[in-house]
């Protein structure tokens, strides 16, 4: 028998744990988890199905292939298949199961990912949708995912409601509907066929080996997970309920509103009190609080506290946590199409509230110990306090510490480097404050934080954050310039000052714009500032210094709302749907800078892969380590400049902690 070199697989599984809410790691820990159908293709040959639900057994050669790291396993979203098969092998073939890493690590329940590749990641690398159905449609495959799949999954893969008609059962089995089961088997076969078709269609555009190595490291970090202090999580949920019950009662007493969360009831009450408003979003409520009589202001302030969504993060933690109190599967590799950055999953570490409490540790201890009375006595706004404590629920294992390290102003450094804006690079070289330096360059006076002309630093900061990628007055407004005390009359001069102070960055925007348009119109390769642009098979590719490519599907020239020529391509837009997206030079520069920043983080993760990395957020790494590990050494290693971008000035700073926080 010829040795298997490639195995393409697709699973249909059952569990009573909600996959979407809890993630695959907790999903497979349910004692009721089982694999129903195992669809596979050996070396691209005809798809076979093992009907495990009806007693068929997995062939020995397939079991051996699953644990053989010389056999490449493919699946669409391969993390799901790998984790499910890890649990299946541990239960059914314990003598065959082999994990990876060292004993002190927390990945022992899972197969190594190094022989796995993911067709979804390949699709994402090519700028395609992150679903099997979506990728198949965009690629125009003759094999398309069967539409009835969702109904079949709902029927066989999740618990059902007991009714008189179904005899009170809580689960549908193959014998309950033979016709549906036969259709389910066909659906399983088709998924493998579509996945193989995507592989064939994309074969001219392979994912570089170094990106697969990043993917394997990402899978290891997801397998490792990050520990949660469940006393903090559970008590925070209880505190939130108690607080909200009391706040709701207060509003009922003060205003007679039956349901304070009802926008309609709140608007009606405001109207009765002579205040008309179309909206009750945060901004409007804040304005109303500042301009209404005391009795109305009190009700709005209570409602503002009620609207805090702090408890949702704690509930997400409770949903995702595994038996060993670690949350796994928090990161989606290549989750952001345009830059290839990671995206958050479930708890969403990327958008946790910041903490500014001066007595953070003391507040955390009150929650951990369940002392609600003291919390209520000491803190006026319990929902806000709980919100600020969310990060502190993440903890290292006993006897260990966290080192949290991040890059200083990574996007500003990359943008300055690419555009050759020398005065900015000098600031970074001298460890200066870019916001002060930017304000100084804009206004022609020295600016020092908390010193001479210190009030101008805020203008420098907002200009830096809003204007680096072609933003103008609208970007400043969206960034909260007016709330920070700037007037509308100041905004356009601020834009002009920033652009005058950064002429090379402005030139970089339009050099990229020219290259993109020339490449699309003339189908020729172009290059500027070390970035390469080329067109192939209906795709625009932008090659980065790392060798990674950004992909834009079906680019063409269009006309924007101002009547000017613009670039249009297909992708996942703001609506989260596949649609036409309009772009131009500064926006492509944003993609490029964020993508390079992502590559620098990935390089740092590779450098520090000998550590227990258990989390990362944009430009930050969370490392679980023994107490004798040096913070300075970690920061030095993280701040090393990759060889593919020589001369870029990087700096990593960090801190140690025994619970996660924003230092």
Secondary structure, DSSP 4 states (H G I P E B T S, - for coil): -PPP-EEEEEEEEE-SS-HHHH-HHHHTTSTT-EEEEEEEEETT---EEEEGGGT----HHHHHHHT-TTSEEEETTHHHHHHHHHHHHHHH-TTT----S-TTSS-TTS--STTEEEHHHHHHHTT--SSHHHHHHHTT-SS---TTHHHHHHHHTS-----TTTTT-SS--GGG-HHHHHHHHHHHHHHHHHHHHHHHHTTTSPPPHHHHHHHHHHHHHHHH-EEB-HHHHHHHHHHHHHHHHHHHHHHHHHH--S-TT-HHHHHHHHHHTT---S--SHHHHHHHHTTS-HHHHHHHHHHHHHT--HHHHHHHHHHHB-TTSEE---EETT-STTT---EE-TT-GGGPPP---TTHHHHHHHHHHT-HHHHHHH-S-HHHHHHHTSGGGB-PPTTEEEEEEEESSHHHHHHHHHHT-HHHHHHHHTT--HHHHHHHHHHTS---TTSTTGGGHHHHHHHHHHHTTS--HHHHHHTTTTTTT--HHHHHHHHHHHHHHTHHHHHHHHHHHHHHHHHHHH---EEETTEEEEEETTEEEEE-TTS-EEEEEEEEEEE-TTS-EEEEEEEE-TTSSEEEEEE-HHHHHHHHHHHHHHHHHHHHHHHTTTSEEEEEETTEEEEEEETTS-HHHHHHHHTPPPGGGTT----EEEEEESS----
